[in-house]
C-alpha cells in the first residue's frame, strides 16, 4: 500500500486515524459484458457517479472474473473487476467523484495488469468538473502496476478545494505497454471516503422498533414474531418468513453482541432455515411520525447457509422496490456482522404506516440444510415527534411471564410495579382479553384457542410486549 502526498507541506501534517464514511464505491460484482460507463455500486448521494473511458482507438472496458480480495467494503466478495483494455495510450479512465458534504477525502483502489498491460499509471485530479487538471508531480511518482493486485491509496486531505465539491474528478492515464493491441489493466474495489461535514451518529438517532429475540422461546417459530420494543402507539410490528416450501424459522444461540439496544444481552437469535429460494423475511416497520429512517441488523450464516441478503422496501405494504437505496445486497459471512440500510433519501418512507422491508437470498438457497441467523434488528429515525416514554419501560427486565406455553393460566409478574393494565391480542392485532392487575396478575386463558398471542403490559404510559403461546 502506498499513500502519496500532494504537496511538500502535506508531508509535515499528521492526521489522526479514524474510520471514514464511504462516499462512493465500485465493487463491479454486477458488471457484465462490454460497457461505455459504470455507475457506482454504492453512493452516499442520490445520483450515483460514473466511471468512463473517453478517448480514441480500439480500447474498451468490460468485466473480468478475477476480482480483488483487498479493499473490500460493505460485506462484498471478490467477484468481478473492471478490465480496461489496450490500446490505452489514447484514452484515460475518468472518475466522477463528487464530495458534497464531505471533507478530508481519500481515494483508493486495487489494480493489477496482464503481462502485456500498461505498466505505469499517472493520476491527476480536477476541482472544476474536468475543465482544468492538476497533474505533473502531484504524487511524487507514478503508480507501478504489477501482475498481482495491489492497493493504491491517495490522500486528498491537504487539498482544501477537494472538500465539499460536487465537481471533483480523478483521471488515470496509462504508460509503458499501453499502446499494444492486447493486454489490460484490471481495477477493483474503487473507493472514495471522507469525513462528513454534518453527522447524525447512530447513537443519537431515535430507536423506533427493535427485535432482540431473547424472548423467542425454543423450537420452530410458526407465527409472525412481534417486536420486543416499539415506540409507535397502537401497533405491534412483526416479522415473518413468507413463502412456500420446507424452510422455517427457529431459535439460535448464541445471539450477537454487536447492534444491541436498551440494555439487551446477546442471548438468542432468529434462525432462518433453507430452502429459502421461494421465501422472504418481511419486516413491518411503520414509520409514523418519523423521518430519516435507517434499518440495522446483525447476521451470520452456517457453512451451508445463504451467501447474500437482498434487501428491498415497500411503501404500500405490497409492492417492493430498491430505487434510492444505497446498499441493496450484502455478503453474509460465518461471523456476525452489522449491516445498515439508509432510507433517508426516500421521502415517501417518512411518516408511513405501511413501510416494510423484505429480505430475500442468493447463493445456497435451494438446499435442505444451511441457514442465516439474524439478531438485533433495529429501526432508527433521525427525527420523530413520538413520545420518548410512552412505550418504553426502564423495568423491562423485571417482567416475568410464566408458564409459557400455558393451557389455562398465564402469570404476568412486573416487579416493583404495583398496578398495570394488560391486553391479550392475536397476531392480527385483535384484542382477545383486557384487564388490570397488580405486581403479580393471573390471567385466565382457559377459554382461549391454542395459538400464538401478544401480551401487552402497560404502566404509566410505558408498554412492554411479550409473545405468549397457548397450548391445549
N, C-alpha and C positions, 0 to 999 in steps of 0.2 A: 504493500500500500504506500502510495506517495501522496503527500499533501504539499502543493506548490504555493508559495507566497506570491501575491500580486505585485507588491511594491516593497522597496527596501525597508520602509518604516513598519510594514506589516510583520516583518520578522521579529521586531522588537516587542510586538504586542503579545500578551499572554491571555488566553481565553479559558474560562472555566469550562470543564467538561460537563455537559448536561444533555439529557435527551431532547432532541428537537422534534418538531412536528413535521410529518411528511406533507409536502405541498403537492407534488406530482410524482407519479410512479408508473413506469412502464415495466411490466414483467413479461409481456409478449406471449403468455401462455394460451391466449385465444387467437393468436395470429395464424393465418393460413394463406399460403399462396403468395403471388407477386402483388405488391402494394405500392401505391404512389405516396401514401402518407399513413401514419399510425397514430391514432388517438391514445392519449394516456389511459392506462387501465384504471387508474385512480387519480382523482384530482380533488383537492380541497375546495376548489372553486366550482361554480355551477357548470361552466363550459370547459370541458377538458381540452388542453392544448394538444398540438400535433408535432410529430417529427416528419420531416420531408427530406428529399434527396435531390435538390434542384441542380441544374447544370445541363450539360450536353453529353452526347455519346451514348454508348450501349449499356452503361452501368445501371443497375436497378436494385431494389430491395425485395427480399422475400423472407419467409420463415426458415429456421433451421432447428432441428430437433435436439441438439446438444446444448441445452440451456446451462447457465452457471449456477453453482451452489453457493456462491458468495454474493453478498449484498442483498440477500432475500429479505423481504418485508411482508408484513400483514399475513403471515401464515402461508405464503405461496411456496411452490415447489420449483425445482429446476426443470421446467418443462421445455418450452421453446425459447429461442432467441431471435434477434433480428440480424439477418445476413445482409451486409452492404457489399455488393459485388463490384469487381473491377469491370472496365476501367473507371477508377475513382479520381484520377488526377484532373478531370474536367468537371467534377461535381464536388459537393460538400454536404455533410449532414447538418441540417438546420433544425434546431430545437426551440420551440416556443416555451418559455419558462416564466410566465407572469408571477411576480412575487407580491401581489396585492395583499396587504395586511400582514406581511412578514418582513423580518429583518435578519441580518447575520446569516445569510443563506449559504448552503453548501451543496455542491453538485458532485455526484459520484456515479460510477457505472463499472460493470465488469466487461472486459474486452479481451479478445484473442484474435488470431489470424490463421489462415491456412498457409501452407508453405509458400504459395505464390501471392499471398495477400500483402497489402501495404504494411511496411514495417514501422512506419512512424506516422503519428498524428500531431496536428497542431490545433490548439483550441483558442478561439477568440470569443469575445462577448460584446453585446450591444445593449445599450440602455435606452435606445430610441427606436426600437422596433426594426432594426436592421439597416437604418439609414447610414450610420457610421459604426465602425468596429474598432475595438481596442485590441490590438494584437502585437506583433513584433516580438517582444520578450515578456509577455505577461506572467509566465510561469518560470522563467529562467531556463527552461529546457522543453524539448518536445517530448511527447509520450512515445516510449518504445513499446511496440506491440509484439508479444511473443506468441508461441503456438499453444500456450496454456492460458486459461482465463486468469487475469489479474485485476485487482481493484484499483481504479484511478479515482482520486478524490481531489476536489478543487474548492478551496475556501475563499468565499467572496465576502467574508466578514469585514475586510478592510476596504471594501468598495461601497461607500455610502449611497451612491446612485443606484446600486442594485437593490436597495431596500424599498419595499412598498411600491414596486414599479410594475405596472401592467405591460410594459413594453420590453421587459428583459428577455434576451435571447442568447443562445450559445451556438457557435458554429464550429464544426470539426472538419479540417482539411486533411488530406491523405498524401503521403510522400513515400518514396523508395519502394518500388514494386507496385505502384498504384496504376501504372499505365498498361498492364497486360490485359489480355482477353480472358484470362482465368484468374482465380484467386479472389479472396474476400476477407473483410474484417467482420467479426461477429460480436454483437453487443447484447447485454442482458442486464436486467435489474437497474435501469437508469432511474436515479432518484434525485429530486430536489427537495431539500428540507430546510427549515429555518425556525426562528423563534417568533411566535405570534405577537403582534403588537397589542392585541386585545384578547385576553384569555378568559374563558369561563371554565375553571377547573371542575372536574367531575365532583370533587368533594364539596363544592359549593352549589351544585345542582340539587334540585329537589327530587327526592325519591318518591315515585308515584305508585308503582306496583313492584312486588318482589316475591319471587319463589325461591325459598332456600331448601325446600323438600325435607326438612328434618322431621316433619310430622307425617311423612308419606306412608309409613307402615311397611310391612313386609309382604312380599309376594307380588303377583301380577296386578297391574292397575288397569281396570276395565272402564273407568269413568273419567270424565274430564277432571283435571287437577286444579282446584281453586288456588288463587294466590295466597301466600302466607301473610301478606300485608298488602293493603290497598288504601289509598288516600281519597279515592273518588267515592262519593256517597251513593248508597242505594244500588250498587252493582257489586258482583262478585266475579271478577275476570277469571277465566280458566284457560288452561292449555289442554289440547287433546291431540291424539295421534290418529288422524283420519285416513281412511282408505280401506283397501281390502287386502286379503292375504293373511299369512300367519304371523306377521310382525306384531309385536305388542310392547307395552311399557311395563317396567317393574322398578324396584328399588335397587340401588347400588351403593356399596360402601367400600372405600371412604369417599366422602364428598370433597369438594375443592375448598382450599383456604385462600383463594385469590380475591374474588369480587364480593366479599362479604359486606353486609349492611346490617344496621340496627343490632349489633352485638351478636348476630347469629354465629354459630360454631360450624366448622366444616364437618358436618355429620353425614348426611345421606344425599345422594344424587339421584336423578331420574335417568334410568337406563332405557334407551330406545333401540329395540332389537330388530335385526334383519328377519325376513326380507323387507326392505324399505323402499324398493323402486316404485311401488304403487301407493305409497303413503306420504303423508306430510304432517309435520308438527305445526299446529296452528295455535298461535298465542293471541288471546284477546288483550288489547292494550288501549282501552278507552282513554282519550287524552282531554277529557272535559276540563275546561278552564286552564289548559296547559299549552305552552309554546316552547319551541326549541327542543324537540324530542330526540332522545338518544336511548338506544337499547344496548345493553351489555350482558354478556353471559359467558360462563366458563364451559368448556367442553374438551373431552378427550375421547379416544376410541380404544377398543380392543385390537389385538393384532389383525383380526379379520374384519374389523369394523369399517364403516363407511368413510371414505377418504376426504370428501368435500361436503361442506354445508353450502347450499344455495339459498339465498335469502331474498324474499320479496315482501311487499307490503300491500295492504288493501285499504282503500278509503271508504268503501261502501260495505265492507264485510263479506263481499262475494268475489269480486274480481281483483286480480293481483297484478302488480307491475313492479318494475325496478327503475323507472325513469327518475332521475335526480339523486339516486343513491350513489354514495362514494364507493362503497365496497359491496359487491353482490355475491361473491364466493370466497370462502376461506378454506384453507387446508387444515385438516384435523390430524393431530399427532397423538402419540400414545402417552403424552403427559398433558395435564390440564393447561390450557391457555385461555386468556380472556380476550374476547373479540368485542369490538364496539362498532355500532352502526348508527350513523348520524342522519337523522331525518329532518334536521333544522332547515334545510333548503327547500323542503316540500311543504309549502304553506298550508295545503289542504289537510296535512296531518295534524295541524294545531286544532285544539278545541273540537275534536272529532270523536263522538261516542262510538263510532263504528270502526275505528282504526284497529287493524290486526297485522301481525307479521307471520309469514309462513316460511318454514324451513323444509327444504327437500334435500336430496342427497345425490352425489355422483361417486362412482367407484365403489366396488364391493357391496352393491346394493341388492343383488338377487340371490344371495347366499342364505342357507338355512341357519347359519351362525354369524357371529360378529355384531357389534353394536356401537353406538355413541352414548356417552354419559354426559348429561347436562346438569349444571348446578348454578345457583346464584343468578337467575335470570332477573334482571332489574331494568325497569324503565325509569328514566330520569327526565326532568324538564328544566330548561334554562330559566323559565319563569312560570309561576302559577298563582292564581288567586284562591286556590283551595286552602282551607284552614290547615294549619300545621299540626293541629292537635285533635281534630275531630275523630280520626280513625286510627290513631296510634297510641298504644298504651306502653308506658315505660315498664309495666309489670307483666310483659308478655310471657316471660319465662316462669311466672308464678301461677300459670294456668295449667290445670291437670284435667284431662278428660278420660274417664275410665268407667267400665271396661269398654274397649273399642277394638273389635266389633262388640256389639251388645244385642241381646234379643228382647229385653224388657225394660231395663232402666239404664240411663246414662247419668253418671255423676259428673257434674261440672263444678270444679273447685277453683276459685280465684283467691289466692292467699292475700290477705290484708285488704281485700275489697269487700266491704260489708253489705253492699247491695248492688245488684246489677240486673239488667233485663236480658232475656235470651230469645233468639228466633231460630227455629229449625226450618231449613229451606231445602227443596230438592235442587238438583243440578241445573234446572232451568230457571231458578230464582223464585219459584212459587213458595210462599210461606205455608208450612205444614203445622207448626206449633209456635206459640209465643207465651211468654210469662215472665215473671220476675223471681229473683232468688237472693239468697244471702251468700255468705262466703262459700258454702257448700250447698249445691242445689241438686236434688234428684229429679230427673226428667223422665217421665213415663213415656216410653216409646213402644209399649207392648202392642198398640193398635196400628203401628206404622209398618207398611210393607217392607220387605227386605230390599236393600239397595244402599247406594252411597248418598249422603246428605251433607249439607253445610250447616254448622252450628255457629251462630254469631252471638258473641257476648259483648254487651255494651255497658259502659260505666262512665258517667260524667262526660259524655261525648266521645269517649275513647272506645274503639271497637276492635275486637280480636276475632279472627276467623279460624275455625278448625274443621277439617273433614272428619266425618264420623260414618261408620258403617253399621247398618242394622242387618243382622243375620238371624233368621228364624230356624 
